[in-house]
């Protein structure tokens, strides 16, 4: 398999790697609050079908926040070891199986 010279010698993460990870975590927390807001509206409107539908998104957001929290810990701990960070990301990305409870994709 051919690899570019840059991929053979990855540069160390920039000093902003932990900052970017923190921003990603904050974003996931904002998304969670938005989902909670939609759930509150569904409850106020007695829209039980939408409330049930939102449960999957809540479950996914719990996982996303946990993943971003873990990523921040890995980046913070492995500042100078880009390979450790990449290995962690590869393991996390490869571990996911398709969720049979997920709503169908739009247009599918």
CORLINZI-V112828 format. One record per pair of residues at least 4 apart in sequence whose ideal C-beta (glycine too) atoms are under 6 Angstrom apart, sorted by the first residue. I is the first residue (numbers start at 1). J is the second residue. D is the distance in whole Angstrom. If there is no record, write none. Layout:
i j d
I J D
I J D
This chain:
i j d
3 7 5
3 8 5
10 82 5
12 80 6
12 82 5
13 17 4
13 82 5
16 20 6
17 75 5
18 75 5
18 76 5
21 71 5
21 72 4
21 75 5
22 72 6
24 68 5
25 68 4
25 69 6
25 72 6
28 64 5
28 65 5
28 68 5
32 61 4
35 57 5
35 61 6
38 54 6
39 54 5
42 47 4
42 50 4
42 51 4
43 51 6
56 101 6
74 78 6
74 85 6
74 88 5
75 85 6
78 84 4
78 85 5
89 93 6
90 94 6
104 108 5
